[in-house]
């Protein structure tokens, strides 16, 4: 049996021809019948060499003697229609049956049954019948292609409606400060590291029991650093808000002046160091981030030998409220951190000014921060750290016994770094 398979691509015979193969016809006169078929259909289809279909059949193990095998080979060879048939009878009684099958194995039109062309009149009759059948087969292929396109459009529309229905009532991802990226990936950097220069002022006042006051004022140029990591930022969503941070500053080794008992001013070696080790969470709202952090803060001032101002070390449990507001997407944003410090120790303030000393701290930082696309990041900030002091019991020297006091000052600086 021979079958003709027409292409399954193309909008119509007017705009694109269907890929077609013609099988060998069975029976006596099969070669002449196949040639007559090819002569008629050649101008209407994209005629393919039969060897292409046979090679596909060999590769797939398809049997070209069955409609199922023909369809399997046609799909593998990207041939859309196969024409085939057979010749029965001999001489004047020889007849040709021609079938048209598509790549699903379905007949596209009724089979043609005509006398085998042997003269001009019989050839005209054969060509007329075959041409009519070819037209019907091509029209069927066009209808099938249009139906497939319509079905695909319906499937896409149904999928879209299902997605739209499923998203009703869902909350969309809040603004993440990342510059308008609508993908699921977060815009938060995984790691941000900066270094810079700070200036820090210190103003300490201790009110003595005898009515006098110990005062100390100094300014410290400092080298500062900051590292912030969001270890789960790659997961996106709420996990991106978890962060760890380490920031601090150390002075550049300058001396300061201390007023001695009696009023004379003497220089003393001085060092100042601070570091904050924090963990926290930032929650993204539509146009800002709010959050909180908790951790350990260490703030120390070490002075060389003198008879009025001891060294002080404030180790604290630091709690803070955080606010981040993007102003120009990632290019520039404002931030605010503030909160109390629960002081755990005061260093040498006790026993210098009393048997025991306690303190309570507060800090506030405001600033601007931004980043460029290639990773460069920068920040400018201004802040205040202060402690209120209370003393109990006599000091080492009776004249140094204190009642209360304060220690604190402002700091400001600029930083530059890189983020990934």
C-alpha positions in Angstrom: 0.0 0.0 0.0 1.2 3.5 -0.8 0.2 6.6 1.2 0.8 10.4 0.8 1.5 12.4 4.0 1.0 16.1 3.9 2.9 18.6 6.0 1.5 19.8 9.3 3.1 23.2 9.0 2.1 26.2 7.0 -1.0 28.2 7.0 -2.4 27.3 3.6 -1.3 26.0 0.1 -1.3 29.6 -1.0 1.3 30.7 1.5 3.3 27.5 2.2 3.3 24.0 0.7 3.0 20.9 2.7 5.9 18.5 2.8 4.8 15.3 1.0 6.2 11.9 0.2 4.9 9.3 -2.3 5.3 5.7 -1.5 6.0 2.9 -4.1 2.7 1.6 -5.4 2.0 -2.1 -5.2 0.9 -4.3 -8.0 1.6 -4.5 -11.8 2.1 -1.1 -13.2 2.8 0.4 -9.8 5.8 2.4 -11.1 3.6 4.0 -13.8 0.9 4.8 -11.3 3.3 6.4 -8.9 4.7 8.6 -11.7 1.2 9.7 -12.7 0.4 10.7 -9.1 3.7 12.6 -8.7 3.0 14.5 -12.0 -0.3 15.7 -10.7 0.6 16.7 -7.1 4.1 18.1 -7.7 2.9 21.6 -8.3 0.7 21.6 -5.2 3.0 20.2 -2.5 6.6 20.3 -1.3 7.6 16.9 -2.7 10.2 15.1 -0.6 12.4 12.2 -1.7 11.1 8.9 -0.6 14.5 8.0 0.8 14.0 10.5 3.6 10.8 8.7 4.8 12.4 5.3 4.4 15.5 6.4 6.5 13.2 7.7 9.2 11.3 4.4 9.2 14.6 2.5 9.6 15.7 4.7 12.5 12.4 4.4 14.4 11.6 0.8 13.4 8.3 1.9 11.8 6.5 -0.4 9.3 5.6 1.5 6.2 3.1 -1.2 5.4 0.7 0.2 8.0 -0.9 3.5 8.6 0.5 3.6 12.2 4.0 2.9 10.9 3.7 5.5 8.1 2.6 8.1 10.6 5.5 7.3 13.0 8.0 7.7 10.2 6.4 10.8 8.8 6.6 12.6 12.2 10.3 11.6 12.5 11.0 12.9 9.0 8.9 16.0 9.5 6.8 15.1 6.5 3.2 16.2 6.7 1.4 13.9 4.3 2.1 10.6 2.6 0.4 9.3 -0.5 0.3 5.7 -1.4 -1.8 3.0 -3.0 -1.9 0.0 -5.2 -2.8 -1.2 -8.7 -5.2 -4.0 -9.3 -6.1 -5.9 -12.5 -4.2 -5.9 -15.8 -4.5 -4.3 -19.2 -7.7 -2.4 -19.8 -9.0 -3.6 -16.4 -6.1 -2.2 -14.4 -7.3 0.3 -11.7 -5.4 2.5 -9.3 -6.4 3.2 -5.7 -4.8 6.2 -4.1 -5.0 7.2 -0.4 -4.0 10.3 1.5 -2.9 10.0 5.1 -1.6 12.7 7.5 1.1 12.3 10.1 -1.4 11.1 12.7 -2.3 8.1 10.5 -5.7 9.5 9.6 -7.2 9.6 6.1 -7.5 13.2 4.8 -10.1 12.4 2.1 -11.8 9.5 0.4 -9.5 7.2 -1.6 -9.4 7.7 -5.3 -10.3 4.7 -7.4 -9.7 5.3 -11.1 -8.5 3.4 -14.2 -4.8 3.3 -14.7 -3.9 6.0 -17.3 -3.1 4.4 -20.6 -4.3 7.1 -23.1 -5.1 10.8 -23.3 -8.7 10.4 -22.3 -8.1 8.1 -19.3 -5.2 10.3 -18.2 -7.5 13.4 -18.2 -10.0 11.5 -16.2 -7.4 10.3 -13.7 -5.9 13.8 -13.3 -9.3 15.2 -12.7 -10.2 12.8 -10.0 -6.7 12.9 -8.4 -6.6 16.7 -8.5 -10.0 17.0 -6.7 -8.8 14.6 -4.0 -5.5 16.5 -3.6 -7.5 19.7 -3.1 -9.7 18.1 -0.4 -6.6 16.7 1.3 -4.9 20.0 1.4 -8.0 21.7 2.7 -8.2 19.1 5.4 -4.6 19.8 6.4 -5.3 23.5 6.6 -8.4 22.9 8.8 -6.4 20.6 11.1 -3.6 23.2 11.4 -6.2 26.0 12.2 -7.9 23.7 14.8 -4.5 23.0 16.4 -3.7 26.7 16.7 -7.2 27.5 18.1 -6.8 24.7 20.7 -3.4 26.0 21.7 -4.8 29.5 22.1 -7.6 28.1 24.3 -5.1 26.2 26.4 -2.9 29.3 26.9 -6.0 31.3 27.8 -7.1 28.7 30.3 -3.7 28.6 31.9 -3.7 32.4 32.1 -7.2 32.4 33.7 -6.1 29.8 36.1 -3.0 31.8 37.1 -5.1 35.0 37.5 -7.7 33.2 39.6 -5.1 31.6 41.8 -3.4 35.0 42.4 -6.6 36.6 43.7 -6.1 37.7 47.3 -2.4 37.0 47.3 0.0 39.6 48.6 2.6 40.8 46.2 6.2 41.0 47.1 6.9 44.3 48.9 9.3 46.9 47.6 12.8 45.6 48.3 14.7 48.8 47.7 16.3 47.1 44.7 15.6 49.4 41.8 12.5 47.9 40.2 13.6 44.4 39.4 10.4 42.4 39.1 12.1 39.0 39.2 11.9 36.7 42.1 15.4 37.2 43.0 16.1 39.7 45.8 18.1 42.9 45.2 19.7 42.8 48.6 23.5 42.4 48.5 24.8 39.2 50.0 27.8 41.0 51.5 28.7 44.6 51.9 32.1 45.8 53.2 33.2 49.4 53.7 36.2 51.3 55.2 36.6 55.0 55.9 37.5 57.8 58.2 35.5 59.0 61.2 35.8 62.0 63.5 34.6 61.4 67.1 34.2 63.8 69.9 34.1 62.9 73.6 32.7 65.1 76.3 32.9 63.6 79.8 31.6 65.2 83.0 31.7 63.7 86.5 29.9 65.6 89.3 31.9 65.1 92.6 30.3 64.9 96.0 32.3 68.0 97.1 30.6 70.1 94.4 33.5 70.1 92.0 33.4 68.6 88.5 35.9 66.5 86.5 35.7 67.3 82.8 37.4 65.8 79.8 37.0 66.9 76.1 38.8 65.3 73.2 38.5 64.7 69.5 39.6 61.4 67.9 40.3 60.9 64.1 39.5 57.2 63.6 39.7 54.5 60.9 36.3 52.9 60.6 35.0 49.7 59.0 31.7 48.0 58.5 30.6 44.6 57.2 27.0 43.5 56.6 26.0 40.1 55.4 22.6 38.7 54.4 23.4 35.0 54.4 19.9 33.9 53.2 19.4 36.7 50.6 19.7 34.1 47.8 16.4 32.5 49.0 14.5 35.8 48.5 11.2 36.5 50.3 11.2 37.0 54.1 14.6 35.2 54.4 16.4 38.1 52.7 15.7 40.4 55.7 17.9 38.4 58.1 21.3 40.1 58.5 24.5 40.0 60.5 26.8 43.1 60.9 30.1 44.0 62.3 31.2 47.7 62.5 33.7 49.6 64.5 36.4 52.2 64.6 39.9 52.6 66.0 41.7 55.9 66.7 44.8 56.9 64.7 47.1 57.1 67.7 46.9 60.7 68.7 47.4 62.0 72.3 44.9 64.2 74.1 45.2 66.7 77.0 43.9 66.2 80.5 43.5 68.9 83.2 45.3 67.8 86.4 44.4 68.6 89.9 45.5 72.2 90.4 44.5 73.3 86.8 47.6 72.4 84.8 47.1 70.8 81.4 49.2 67.8 80.4 49.2 65.6 77.3 48.5 61.8 77.8 48.6 58.9 75.4 45.1 58.0 74.4 43.4 55.3 72.4 39.7 54.9 71.5 38.1 51.8 70.1 34.5 50.7 69.5 32.9 47.7 67.9 29.4 46.5 67.4 28.5 42.8 66.7 24.8 42.6 65.7 22.1 40.4 64.3 18.8 41.6 63.1 15.9 41.6 60.6 14.6 44.1 58.1 11.1 43.8 56.9 10.3 45.3 53.5 7.2 47.5 53.2 6.1 49.3 50.0 8.6 52.1 50.1 10.9 51.4 53.0 12.4 48.8 55.3 11.8 48.7 59.1 13.4 46.3 61.5 15.4 45.7 64.7 18.7 44.4 65.8 20.3 43.1 68.9 23.9 42.4 69.8 27.0 43.4 71.8 28.6 46.9 71.7 32.1 47.6 73.0 33.2 51.2 73.6 36.5 51.9 75.3 38.7 55.0 76.0 42.1 54.2 77.3 44.2 57.1 78.8 47.8 57.2 80.0 48.7 57.8 83.7 47.0 60.9 85.1 45.4 61.9 88.4 41.9 63.0 87.2 40.4 60.9 84.4 40.6 57.1 84.4 40.1 54.8 81.4 36.5 53.8 80.7 35.2 50.7 79.0 31.5 50.3 78.3 30.4 46.8 77.3 26.7 46.9 76.4 23.8 44.9 75.2 22.7 47.0 72.3 19.1 47.1 71.1 18.1 49.2 68.1 15.2 50.1 65.8 16.2 50.3 62.1 14.7 52.3 59.2 15.8 52.3 55.6 14.3 54.5 52.9 15.4 54.3 49.2 15.6 57.7 47.6 17.0 57.0 44.2 16.6 53.2 43.9 20.0 51.6 44.7 21.9 54.8 43.9 21.0 56.5 47.2 19.0 55.8 50.3 18.7 57.1 53.8 19.0 55.1 57.0 18.3 55.7 60.7 19.3 53.5 63.7 18.6 54.3 67.3 18.1 52.5 70.6 19.3 51.9 74.1 22.4 50.3 75.5 22.2 48.2 78.6 25.6 48.7 80.0 27.3 45.6 81.6 30.5 47.3 82.8 32.3 50.7 83.1 36.0 49.8 83.3 38.1 51.9 85.7 35.3 54.4 86.6 34.9 52.2 89.7 36.7 52.3 92.1 38.1 55.7 90.9 34.8 57.6 91.5 33.0 55.2 93.8 32.8 51.7 95.1 30.6 50.8 92.2 29.5 52.5 89.0 26.6 51.9 86.7 25.6 53.4 83.4 22.8 53.5 80.8 23.5 54.3 77.2 21.7 55.5 74.1 22.9 55.9 70.5 21.5 57.3 67.2 22.9 57.2 63.7 21.5 58.8 60.6 23.1 58.8 57.1 23.0 58.1 53.4 24.1 55.0 51.6 24.1 53.9 48.0 25.7 51.6 45.4 26.5 51.5 41.8 25.7 48.7 39.4 29.2 47.2 39.3 29.3 46.9 43.1 30.9 50.1 44.4 29.1 51.2 47.6 29.5 54.3 49.7 28.1 55.8 52.9 28.1 59.0 54.9 26.8 59.1 58.5 26.4 61.2 61.6 25.7 59.8 65.0 25.7 60.2 68.8 26.6 57.8 71.5 26.1 58.8 75.1 26.0 57.3 78.6 24.5 58.5 81.9 26.6 57.6 84.9 25.8 56.8 88.6 28.2 56.1 91.4 27.8 54.6 94.8 30.2 54.6 97.7 33.5 56.4 98.2 36.1 56.7 95.6 39.7 55.7 96.0 40.5 59.2 97.1 37.9 61.0 99.2 38.0 64.1 97.0 37.2 61.9 94.0 34.0 60.5 95.3 31.4 61.2 92.7 27.6 61.3 92.5 26.8 61.0 88.8 27.9 62.2 85.4 27.7 61.7 81.7 30.0 60.5 78.9 29.4 60.8 75.2 29.7 62.7 72.0 29.0 62.9 68.3 30.8 61.1 65.5 30.7 61.5 61.7 32.4 60.0 58.8 32.5 58.7 55.2 33.1 55.2 53.9 33.6 53.5 50.6 33.6 49.8 49.8 32.2 47.0 47.6 29.2 44.7 47.7 28.2 41.4 46.0 
